[in-house]
């Protein structure tokens, strides 16, 4: 018996060794096709005051997250850059019933978290608490959303903190590049202003500015709630009914964000002079597409191939083949009224011009040559494999629902996401590149030491100096 077992084991080992000898270890294994995954079901309903709410059930942990989303963000700052984000931060700094200290202490006692912020298209506040503390947490959330008082002492404190933050950010080459890039791409459009604001705009803000922004934008018909975690639709309905059903609708209309148009109509180059910079920070691109554009998924696949993941063309060229940078990327950043396309990289001073030239080469190549089927397959498998990872938690699912609601996407958008990607072809990629990438209309912004890089940059044309984001660029 023992001898028979020994012989069987020896035979199996020999077979395995024989198989191993036939494996070509110089070639990586082919990736398996990603397994199917469906977008989780969710519940939605709208109150009489037009406040909509969504519920994503997941009872694995006794935790509930409530997101309160206002469909107005930094794009609605208009004449006072930074107003939306500072308004959001001030929500938790005092209400009619609670001081800033009391809010912080109550949340801490519950073992929860309460965070508020604003992006370009929305203002958001998220509460996370244990299920047993849900009613108390919801009461605090309702209080800070509906009843902020913007106490003068808190306003002054937050303004000083914001100004300090802006000064600190102004020492960051990436931030300086972003500011100049936004200004040359969007001009006087709200997207051209820094979301944090400027020192001057923050200093000019009064308590009345915050009160007015809150009164106009924080309304039930301009907001929605989303529940994620250990909660069902009935429980969520009771919370919404108890705390938000009596909230009155606004009588003041909200101005629409204008659609951005090109400030320049030909490729131009701008320099942010930073004498202490030890390398060049490059950002180049032009206007992109809105998040709600029907081509957005196809464009995302095209961009992933170009510069959206580690094995992309731009990163392979600039980093792997030439060693100019630790990483280069591209993106189509879609917003409500429009968007922006850009390529970014940090490179050594001496290779700045050559890196820009190679980026232009990749943009032209994408428009002129069909990608191979193997390259398309690798990109699609990457995106299809990433999709399930992005839906692992109820909070991640909630984030996708927020995107659908903010940008008017179909309720089937993420249910059909994998299907749409699966059908994309090489011709689709080239078509998107020709339609949405224009090498002749690219604006180039470089932050670095002028003495080291100006001469090489001038090979691309007249270099304009971008001092800061509050003044138009000036000719050197």
Secondary structure, 3 states (H helix, E strand, C coil): CHHHHHHHHHHHHHHHHHHHHHCCCCCCCCCCCCCCCCCCCCEEEECCCCCEEEEEECCCCCEEEEEEEECCCHHHCCCCCCHHHHHHHHHHHEECCCEHHHHHHHHHHHCCEEEEEECCCCEEEEEEEEHHHHHHHHHHHHHHHHCECCCHHHHHHHHHHHHHHHHHHCCCHHHHHHHHHHHHHHCCCHHHCCCCCCHHHHHHCCHHHHHHHHHHHCCHHHEEEEEEECCCHHHHHHHHHHHHCCCCCCCCCCCCCCCCCCCCCCCEEEEEECCCCCCEEEEEEEECCCCCCCCHHHHHHHHHHHHHCCCCHHHHHHHHHCCCCCCEEEEEEECCCCEEEEEEEEECHHHHHHHHHHHHHHHHHHHHCCCCHHHHHHHHHHHHHHHHHCCCCHHHHHHHHHHHHHCCCCCCCCCCHHHHHHHCCHHHHHHHHHHHCCHHHCEEEEEECHHHHHHHHHHHCCEEECCCCCCCCEEC
